[in-house]
C-alpha cells in the first residue's frame, strides 16, 4: 500500500505516518478502506501498536 515512517506528534509522541502510493490512493473505494483501517488501529492497543494521532 505504501510506506510507514516513524514521526513525532507536536507534543513529542512517536507516531506512525503512512504514505500511500498514488496509484492505490486513486482507486475507487480506497478512502473508505483506509478509514476502516484507521478505525481498527484506534481500537487496538499495546506495546507494539503505535497510537493514532490526533487521538
MMTF fields as JSON, N, C-alpha, C and O atoms, coordinates in Angstrom:
{
  "mmtfVersion": "1.0.0",
  "mmtfProducer": "UNKNOWN",
  "numBonds": 219,
  "numAtoms": 220,
  "numGroups": 55,
  "numChains": 1,
  "numModels": 1,
  "chainsPerModel": [1],
  "groupsPerChain": [55],
  "chainIdList": ["A"],
  "bondAtomList": [4, 2, 8, 6, 12, 10, 16, 14, 20, 18, 24, 22, 28, 26, 32, 30, 36, 34, 40, 38, 44, 42, 48, 46, 52, 50, 56, 54, 60, 58, 64, 62, 68, 66, 72, 70, 76, 74, 80, 78, 84, 82, 88, 86, 92, 90, 96, 94, 100, 98, 104, 102, 108, 106, 112, 110, 116, 114, 120, 118, 124, 122, 128, 126, 132, 130, 136, 134, 140, 138, 144, 142, 148, 146, 152, 150, 156, 154, 160, 158, 164, 162, 168, 166, 172, 170, 176, 174, 180, 178, 184, 182, 188, 186, 192, 190, 196, 194, 200, 198, 204, 202, 208, 206, 212, 210, 216, 214],
  "bondOrderList": [1, 1, 1, 1, 1, 1, 1, 1, 1, 1, 1, 1, 1, 1, 1, 1, 1, 1, 1, 1, 1, 1, 1, 1, 1, 1, 1, 1, 1, 1, 1, 1, 1, 1, 1, 1, 1, 1, 1, 1, 1, 1, 1, 1, 1, 1, 1, 1, 1, 1, 1, 1, 1, 1],
  "groupList": [{"groupName": "UNK", "atomNameList": ["N", "CA", "C", "O"], "elementList": ["N", "C", "C", "O"], "formalChargeList": [0, 0, 0, 0], "bondAtomList": [1, 0, 2, 1, 3, 2], "bondOrderList": [1, 1, 2], "singleLetterCode": "X", "chemCompType": "L-PEPTIDE LINKING"}],
  "groupTypeList": [0, 0, 0, 0, 0, 0, 0, 0, 0, 0, 0, 0, 0, 0, 0, 0, 0, 0, 0, 0, 0, 0, 0, 0, 0, 0, 0, 0, 0, 0, 0, 0, 0, 0, 0, 0, 0, 0, 0, 0, 0, 0, 0, 0, 0, 0, 0, 0, 0, 0, 0, 0, 0, 0, 0],
  "groupIdList": [1, 2, 3, 4, 5, 6, 7, 8, 9, 10, 11, 12, 13, 14, 15, 16, 17, 18, 19, 20, 21, 22, 23, 24, 25, 26, 27, 28, 29, 30, 31, 32, 33, 34, 35, 36, 37, 38, 39, 40, 41, 42, 43, 44, 45, 46, 47, 48, 49, 50, 51, 52, 53, 54, 55],
  "secStructList": [7, 3, 3, 3, 3, 3, 3, 3, 7, 6, 6, 1, 7, 3, 3, 3, 3, 3, 3, 3, 7, 2, 2, 2, 2, 6, 1, 6, 6, 2, 2, 2, 2, 2, 2, 2, 2, 2, 2, 2, 2, 2, 2, 7, 7, 1, 6, 6, 1, 7, 7, 7, 1, 7, 7],
  "xCoordList": [0.821, 0.0, 0.866, 0.462, 2.019, 2.879, 3.997, 4.459, 4.428, 5.483, 4.999, 4.167, 5.528, 5.211, 6.49, 7.538, 6.388, 7.534, 7.279, 6.135, 8.358, 8.269, 8.283, 9.177, 7.299, 7.225, 7.022, 6.905, 6.983, 6.726, 5.523, 5.407, 4.629, 3.496, 4.0, 5.127, 3.192, 3.615, 3.962, 4.748, 3.373, 3.661, 4.862, 5.215, 5.488, 6.682, 6.445, 7.387, 5.201, 4.925, 5.344, 5.218, 5.836, 6.153, 4.856, 3.957, 4.766, 3.577, 3.999, 5.098, 3.121, 3.331, 2.684, 1.538, 3.43, 2.919, 2.944, 4.007, 1.772, 1.687, 1.597, 0.724, 2.498, 2.466, 1.947, 2.596, 0.791, 0.124, 0.546, 0.644, 0.795, 1.158, 0.014, -1.157, 0.357, -0.64, -1.589, -2.784, -1.073, -1.942, -2.997, -4.119, -2.646, -3.621, -4.599, -5.796, -4.096, -4.96, -6.025, -7.089, -5.749, -6.692, -7.765, -8.721, -7.625, -8.588, -9.947, -10.017, -11.019, -12.34, -12.444, -12.023, -12.985, -13.177, -11.986, -12.08, -10.867, -9.678, -9.918, -9.579, -10.496, -10.672, -11.518, -11.243, -12.533, -13.368, -12.567, -12.66, -11.787, -10.955, -9.939, -9.71, -9.336, -8.346, -9.0, -8.413, -10.202, -10.943, -11.191, -11.033, -11.582, -11.799, -10.501, -10.504, -9.387, -8.083, -7.733, -7.256, -7.974, -7.696, -8.593, -8.123, -9.862, -10.773, -10.302, -10.336, -9.865, -9.369, -8.118, -7.967, -7.222, -5.987, -6.292, -5.577, -7.329, -7.696, -8.231, -8.143, -8.788, -9.337, -8.263, -8.484, -7.122, -6.055, -5.088, -4.83, -4.564, -3.58, -2.454, -2.495, -1.486, -0.387, 0.954, 1.042, 1.989, 3.339, 3.75, 4.427, 3.364, 3.831, 2.911, 3.155, 1.877, 0.935, 1.03, 0.683, 1.497, 1.581, 0.195, -0.714, 0.03, -1.276, -1.547, -0.618, -2.823, -3.171, -3.177, -3.343, -2.997, -2.96, -3.8, -3.706, -4.591, -4.802, -5.703, -6.574, -5.507, -6.315, -5.953, -6.575],
  "yCoordList": [-1.188, 0.0, 1.253, 2.269, 1.212, 2.384, 2.139, 1.009, 3.186, 3.082, 3.679, 4.586, 3.159, 3.68, 4.243, 3.598, 5.446, 6.144, 6.422, 6.527, 6.539, 6.954, 8.473, 9.103, 9.058, 10.508, 10.928, 10.093, 12.222, 12.786, 13.709, 14.522, 13.578, 14.492, 15.841, 15.927, 16.893, 18.19, 18.135, 18.946, 17.179, 17.031, 16.134, 15.925, 15.605, 14.782, 13.285, 12.529, 12.836, 11.391, 10.769, 11.392, 9.553, 8.82, 8.357, 7.856, 8.527, 8.127, 7.453, 7.683, 6.626, 6.018, 6.912, 7.333, 7.204, 8.029, 7.17, 6.721, 6.942, 6.098, 6.972, 7.834, 6.749, 7.42, 6.404, 5.391, 6.675, 5.749, 6.034, 7.191, 4.98, 5.139, 5.813, 5.53, 6.698, 7.475, 6.575, 6.86, 5.496, 4.63, 3.94, 3.71, 3.617, 2.999, 4.042, 3.775, 5.219, 6.283, 6.694, 7.183, 6.502, 6.882, 5.818, 6.072, 4.653, 3.572, 3.92, 4.518, 3.535, 3.734, 2.942, 1.787, 3.545, 2.868, 2.923, 2.457, 3.48, 3.485, 4.233, 3.733, 5.42, 6.223, 5.497, 5.588, 4.784, 4.033, 2.905, 2.7, 2.177, 1.103, 1.675, 1.097, 2.803, 3.412, 3.922, 3.808, 4.48, 4.927, 3.759, 3.896, 2.604, 1.42, 0.952, 0.507, 1.051, 0.683, 1.572, 1.085, 2.871, 3.799, 3.49, 3.495, 3.226, 2.88, 1.628, 1.576, 0.62, -0.612, -0.336, -0.876, 0.49, 0.819, 1.537, 1.355, 2.339, 3.054, 2.119, 2.421, 0.981, 0.028, -0.894, -1.527, -0.976, -1.882, -1.107, 0.072, -1.753, -1.111, -2.079, -3.246, -1.599, -2.454, -1.863, -0.856, -2.509, -2.008, -1.887, -0.925, -2.826, -2.854, -2.099, -2.096, -1.472, -0.738, 0.752, 1.171, 1.556, 2.998, 3.612, 3.174, 4.615, 5.274, 6.077, 6.536, 6.24, 7.1, 8.531, 8.793, 9.445, 10.856, 11.631, 11.305, 12.593, 13.021, 12.02, 11.419, 11.848, 10.889, 10.733, 9.944],
  "zCoordList": [0.0, 0.0, 0.0, -0.565, 0.604, 0.698, 1.679, 1.838, 2.332, 3.327, 4.639, 4.653, 5.737, 7.055, 7.654, 7.637, 8.18, 8.755, 10.226, 10.666, 10.972, 12.361, 12.393, 11.828, 13.051, 13.154, 14.594, 15.49, 14.802, 16.119, 16.044, 15.127, 17.012, 17.088, 17.595, 18.085, 17.487, 18.022, 19.518, 20.009, 20.227, 21.647, 21.943, 23.104, 20.888, 21.065, 21.149, 21.387, 20.957, 20.968, 19.649, 18.595, 19.704, 18.48, 17.83, 18.506, 16.528, 15.774, 14.48, 13.976, 13.952, 12.643, 11.6, 11.754, 10.529, 9.432, 8.176, 7.745, 7.59, 6.397, 5.155, 5.057, 4.21, 2.908, 1.897, 1.637, 1.338, 0.431, -1.006, -1.413, -1.765, -3.182, -3.936, -3.681, -4.857, -5.601, -6.394, -6.473, -6.979, -7.787, -6.926, -7.379, -5.713, -4.813, -4.284, -4.178, -3.953, -3.433, -4.45, -4.069, -5.727, -6.778, -7.025, -7.757, -6.438, -6.66, -6.039, -4.965, -6.734, -6.139, -4.834, -4.768, -3.838, -2.563, -1.624, -0.488, -2.07, -1.217, 0.09, 1.163, 0.008, 1.22, 2.261, 3.457, 1.816, 2.756, 3.399, 4.609, 2.618, 3.185, 4.177, 5.24, 3.828, 4.704, 5.987, 7.063, 5.888, 7.068, 8.017, 9.23, 7.46, 8.299, 8.949, 10.097, 8.216, 8.779, 9.977, 11.002, 9.836, 10.932, 12.13, 13.267, 11.893, 12.981, 13.704, 14.933, 12.962, 13.577, 14.396, 15.492, 13.885, 14.608, 15.915, 16.9, 15.936, 17.166, 18.237, 19.427, 17.822, 18.792, 19.366, 20.399, 18.72, 19.153, 20.028, 19.786, 21.024, 21.881, 22.192, 21.802, 22.872, 23.276, 22.904, 22.201, 23.39, 23.209, 21.745, 21.383, 20.902, 19.515, 18.554, 17.348, 19.06, 18.213, 18.531, 19.635, 17.574, 17.858, 17.924, 17.219, 18.758, 18.828, 17.557, 16.893, 17.229, 16.107, 16.596, 17.787, 15.677, 16.044, 15.063, 13.879, 15.389, 16.773, 17.472, 16.844, 18.703, 19.429, 20.848, 21.56]
}
